[in-house]
Amino acid sequence: MTKLFVGNLPESATDSALGALFAAHGKVESVERIIDRATGLPRGFGFVDMAAQDAARAIQNINGQDFEGRTLKVSEAEERPAQGDKKRRRPNRH
């Protein structure tokens, strides 16, 4: 399974429309648009999970394609460090 990053999504994009776009290039396991917790509005990016060979084909065919008036940026998602792996810096209050 490969997680794809999909950037430059229009606010009007829906999970179902995004899933349909990627389904033309293989089996889509899941679609997730990222929503801002504070405003409830879409942040303009999301993720699509697909089988590795389908994901490679989707990147090749969808990256740079127009989707509802926006040029999509599609790439393999990068792993983020787990929350516990981050070193927190406390400001020096003295």
SULDA-V315620 format. One record per helix or strand of 2 or more residues. SS is the DSSP state (H for helix, E for strand). FROM is the first residue (numbers start at 1). LEN is the number of residues. If there is no record, write none. Layout:
[[SS,FROM,LEN] [SS,FROM,LEN]]
//
This chain:
[[E,2,6] [H,15,9] [E,28,8] [E,42,9] [H,52,11] [E,66,2] [E,70,2] [E,73,4] [H,83,3]]
//
